[in-house]
Amino acid sequence: MASKNEKAAQARALAQAQVHQKERKSTMIIIAASVVGLLIFGGIVFFIVNSSKIPALTDAGAVLPAGSDETGGIPVGSTGTVGVDVPGDDVTRVDIYEDFMCPICNQFEQTNAADLDELREAGEISVYYHPISILDRVSLGTDYSTRAANAAATIADQSPEHFHEFAEALYANQPEENTEGLSDATMADIAVSVGVSQDVANSIADGDFRKWVAAATDQASQDGMSGTPTVMVNREILDQTEVSYFNPGTLKAYLESL
């Protein structure tokens, strides 16, 4: 039988073991909390770092086509020239987001281009075109959407009086999805056919505005564009369920009512 002193020693040892066990549990809780905190912090840092990688329209590396604005829009004035005779804030602003590989965008153009031109030429609206690239994946690795948007930006910058006609010609010669799309040389030929000089047309292949296309596409997404075509009226997305702009004359009537 254990003596009184031995019982006291055993009790002290048991108490110390319980204290150590509680300390270990507390330590584990602290460690777990620290790990969770680090993971959360790391996630925030990852988000911030990756968000900072989104190219801004004002990045030094992104060459902006002359006349384009901070939204990535290319304004066509009443005379059909980029940046010339563009009405101010006293008229309705219409922004058109399109991808030159998008067949629905082509359908939109066939339905509404003449009406938009009529209102624009009359000075009743201002029109800003946003050539973006969200369909590179359907051009068999040639990045046609980016190349076509770069071509349009090149013409807007170097031959602004031909931008609108060139964009129309790209739709008139639109390739099917899941093809390689038009080559840079073919787009250059199309540019020349609408009056662009050969030197400017040849510069399409330089890809000077590819970074701008990527930045403008990111900006479009940040502004709420989730697919093409997207129409904004006074910088608010026009709900197609409210204004069915694939019905001939509907968009024009809506714009005239504002």
C-alpha positions as CSV (number, residue, x, y, z in Angstrom):
1,M,0.0,0.0,0.0
2,A,1.3,3.5,-1.0
3,S,2.4,5.8,1.8
4,K,0.9,9.1,2.4
5,N,3.8,10.9,0.8
6,E,3.7,8.6,-2.2
7,K,0.0,9.3,-2.7
8,A,0.7,13.0,-2.6
9,A,3.5,12.6,-5.2
10,Q,1.1,10.7,-7.4
11,A,-1.5,13.4,-7.1
12,R,1.0,16.1,-8.0
13,A,2.2,14.1,-11.0
14,L,-1.4,13.6,-12.2
15,A,-2.2,17.3,-11.8
16,Q,0.9,18.3,-13.7
17,A,0.0,15.9,-16.5
18,Q,-3.5,17.4,-16.7
19,V,-1.9,20.9,-16.9
20,H,0.4,19.9,-19.7
21,Q,-2.5,18.3,-21.6
22,K,-4.5,21.5,-21.3
23,E,-1.4,23.5,-22.5
24,R,-1.0,21.2,-25.5
25,K,-4.6,21.7,-26.4
26,S,-4.3,25.4,-26.1
27,T,-1.2,25.4,-28.2
28,M,-2.9,23.3,-30.9
29,I,-5.9,25.7,-31.0
30,I,-3.5,28.7,-31.3
31,I,-1.6,26.9,-34.1
32,A,-4.8,26.0,-35.9
33,A,-6.1,29.5,-35.6
34,S,-2.8,30.9,-36.9
35,V,-2.9,28.6,-39.9
36,V,-6.5,29.6,-40.8
37,G,-5.5,33.2,-40.4
38,L,-2.5,32.7,-42.7
39,L,-4.7,31.0,-45.3
40,I,-7.2,33.8,-45.2
41,F,-4.4,36.4,-45.4
42,G,-2.8,34.5,-48.2
43,G,-6.0,34.3,-50.1
44,I,-6.4,38.1,-49.8
45,V,-2.9,38.7,-51.0
46,F,-3.4,36.3,-53.9
47,F,-6.6,38.1,-54.9
48,I,-4.9,41.5,-54.7
49,V,-1.8,40.4,-56.6
50,N,-3.8,38.7,-59.3
51,S,-6.2,41.6,-59.5
52,S,-3.2,43.9,-60.0
53,K,-2.2,41.8,-63.0
54,I,-5.4,42.8,-64.9
55,P,-4.1,45.1,-67.6
56,A,-5.5,48.6,-67.3
57,L,-6.4,50.7,-70.3
58,T,-3.8,53.3,-69.1
59,D,-1.0,50.8,-68.7
60,A,2.2,52.0,-70.3
61,G,2.4,48.8,-72.2
62,A,-1.0,49.1,-73.8
63,V,-1.1,51.4,-76.8
64,L,-4.5,53.1,-77.1
65,P,-5.9,53.8,-80.5
66,A,-6.4,57.5,-81.1
67,G,-9.9,58.6,-80.2
68,S,-10.7,55.7,-77.8
69,D,-11.9,56.6,-74.3
70,E,-11.4,55.2,-70.8
71,T,-14.1,52.5,-71.3
72,G,-12.4,51.0,-74.3
73,G,-15.0,52.6,-76.6
74,I,-14.1,53.9,-80.1
75,P,-16.5,56.8,-80.9
76,V,-17.7,57.3,-84.4
77,G,-19.0,60.8,-85.1
78,S,-21.8,62.0,-87.4
79,T,-19.5,62.1,-90.4
80,G,-18.5,58.4,-89.9
81,T,-15.0,59.3,-88.7
82,V,-13.5,58.2,-85.3
83,G,-13.3,61.0,-82.8
84,V,-14.7,63.7,-85.2
85,D,-18.1,65.4,-84.7
86,V,-19.0,63.2,-81.8
87,P,-21.9,64.7,-79.8
88,G,-21.4,65.4,-76.2
89,D,-23.4,64.4,-73.1
90,D,-26.5,66.2,-74.3
91,V,-27.4,63.3,-76.5
92,T,-28.0,59.6,-75.8
93,R,-24.8,57.5,-75.7
94,V,-24.9,54.0,-77.2
95,D,-22.1,51.6,-76.5
96,I,-21.9,48.4,-78.7
97,Y,-19.7,45.5,-77.4
98,E,-18.9,43.0,-80.2
99,D,-16.6,40.2,-81.1
100,F,-15.8,40.0,-84.8
101,M,-16.0,36.2,-84.6
102,C,-19.5,36.3,-83.0
103,P,-22.3,35.3,-85.4
104,I,-24.9,36.9,-83.2
105,C,-23.0,40.2,-83.3
106,N,-23.2,39.9,-87.1
107,Q,-27.0,39.4,-86.8
108,F,-27.2,42.4,-84.5
109,E,-25.4,44.5,-87.1
110,Q,-27.6,43.3,-90.0
111,T,-30.6,44.2,-87.9
112,N,-29.6,47.6,-86.4
113,A,-26.6,49.1,-88.3
114,A,-28.6,51.2,-90.7
115,D,-30.8,52.5,-87.9
116,L,-27.8,53.4,-85.7
117,D,-26.1,55.1,-88.6
118,E,-29.2,57.1,-89.4
119,L,-29.5,58.3,-85.8
120,R,-25.8,58.9,-85.5
121,E,-25.5,60.9,-88.7
122,A,-28.5,63.0,-87.6
123,G,-26.6,63.8,-84.3
124,E,-29.3,62.2,-82.2
125,I,-27.0,59.7,-80.6
126,S,-23.3,59.1,-80.1
127,V,-22.1,55.6,-80.8
128,Y,-19.0,54.0,-79.2
129,Y,-17.9,50.6,-80.6
130,H,-16.0,48.2,-78.4
131,P,-14.1,45.5,-80.4
132,I,-13.3,42.9,-77.8
133,S,-12.0,39.3,-77.8
134,I,-13.8,36.6,-76.0
135,L,-14.0,34.0,-78.7
136,D,-10.3,33.3,-79.4
137,R,-10.9,29.8,-78.3
138,V,-13.0,29.0,-81.4
139,S,-10.4,30.0,-83.9
140,L,-8.2,26.9,-83.7
141,G,-5.3,28.6,-82.0
142,T,-5.0,31.7,-84.3
143,D,-6.6,34.1,-81.8
144,Y,-8.8,35.6,-84.5
145,S,-11.0,37.6,-82.2
146,T,-7.9,39.4,-80.8
147,R,-6.4,39.8,-84.2
148,A,-9.6,41.2,-85.7
149,A,-10.0,43.6,-82.8
150,N,-6.4,44.7,-83.2
151,A,-7.0,45.3,-86.9
152,A,-10.0,47.5,-86.2
153,A,-8.0,49.4,-83.6
154,T,-5.2,49.9,-86.1
155,I,-7.6,51.4,-88.6
156,A,-9.3,53.6,-86.0
157,D,-5.8,54.9,-85.0
158,Q,-4.2,55.3,-88.4
159,S,-7.1,55.7,-90.8
160,P,-10.1,56.8,-88.7
161,E,-12.3,57.8,-91.6
162,H,-12.3,54.2,-92.7
163,F,-12.9,52.4,-89.3
164,H,-16.7,52.1,-89.7
165,E,-16.5,50.7,-93.2
166,F,-13.7,48.4,-92.2
167,A,-15.7,47.0,-89.3
168,E,-18.7,46.4,-91.6
169,A,-16.5,44.7,-94.1
170,L,-15.1,42.3,-91.4
171,Y,-18.7,41.3,-90.7
172,A,-19.5,40.9,-94.4
173,N,-16.5,38.5,-94.6
174,Q,-17.0,36.9,-91.2
175,P,-15.5,33.4,-90.8
176,E,-17.4,30.6,-89.2
177,E,-16.6,29.6,-85.6
178,N,-14.2,26.8,-85.2
179,T,-12.2,27.9,-88.2
180,E,-8.8,29.7,-88.2
181,G,-10.6,33.0,-89.2
182,L,-9.2,35.5,-91.6
183,S,-5.4,35.9,-91.9
184,D,-3.8,39.2,-91.2
185,A,-3.0,39.5,-94.9
186,T,-6.7,39.0,-95.8
187,M,-7.8,41.6,-93.3
188,A,-5.2,43.9,-94.8
189,D,-6.7,43.3,-98.3
190,I,-10.2,44.1,-96.9
191,A,-8.8,47.3,-95.4
192,V,-7.4,48.4,-98.7
193,S,-10.7,47.6,-100.4
194,V,-12.5,50.2,-98.2
195,G,-9.9,52.9,-98.9
196,V,-7.1,52.3,-96.3
197,S,-3.6,52.9,-97.6
198,Q,-1.4,49.8,-98.2
199,D,1.1,50.9,-95.6
200,V,-1.5,51.2,-92.8
201,A,-3.1,47.9,-93.9
202,N,0.2,46.2,-93.7
203,S,0.7,47.4,-90.1
204,I,-2.2,45.3,-89.0
205,A,0.2,42.3,-88.7
206,D,2.4,44.3,-86.2
207,G,-0.2,43.7,-83.5
208,D,0.4,47.1,-81.9
209,F,-3.0,47.1,-80.2
210,R,-3.2,43.5,-78.9
211,K,-2.5,44.6,-75.3
212,W,-5.2,47.3,-75.6
213,V,-7.6,44.6,-76.9
214,A,-6.9,42.5,-73.8
215,A,-7.2,45.5,-71.5
216,A,-10.4,46.7,-73.2
217,T,-11.9,43.2,-72.9
218,D,-11.1,43.1,-69.2
219,Q,-12.6,46.6,-68.8
220,A,-15.8,45.5,-70.6
221,S,-16.1,42.6,-68.1
222,Q,-15.6,45.0,-65.2
223,D,-18.3,47.2,-66.6
224,G,-20.8,44.3,-66.7
225,M,-20.5,42.9,-70.2
226,S,-21.0,39.1,-69.9
227,G,-21.4,38.2,-73.6
228,T,-21.6,39.7,-77.1
229,P,-23.4,41.6,-78.3
230,T,-24.0,43.8,-75.4
231,V,-25.7,47.2,-75.7
232,M,-25.3,50.0,-73.2
233,V,-27.5,53.1,-73.3
234,N,-26.0,56.0,-71.3
235,R,-23.6,53.5,-69.7
236,E,-26.4,51.2,-68.5
237,I,-26.7,47.7,-70.0
238,L,-29.9,47.4,-72.1
239,D,-31.9,44.4,-71.1
240,Q,-32.8,42.5,-74.2
241,T,-36.0,41.2,-72.5
242,E,-37.2,44.8,-72.2
243,V,-36.0,46.0,-75.6
244,S,-35.8,43.1,-78.1
245,Y,-33.1,44.6,-80.3
246,F,-33.1,41.7,-82.7
247,N,-36.5,42.8,-83.9
248,P,-36.0,45.3,-86.8
249,G,-36.7,48.8,-85.7
250,T,-37.2,48.1,-82.0
251,L,-33.8,49.5,-80.9
252,K,-34.3,52.6,-83.1
253,A,-37.8,53.2,-81.7
254,Y,-36.5,52.9,-78.1
255,L,-33.6,55.3,-78.7
256,E,-35.9,57.8,-80.3
257,S,-38.2,57.7,-77.3
258,L,-35.5,58.8,-74.9
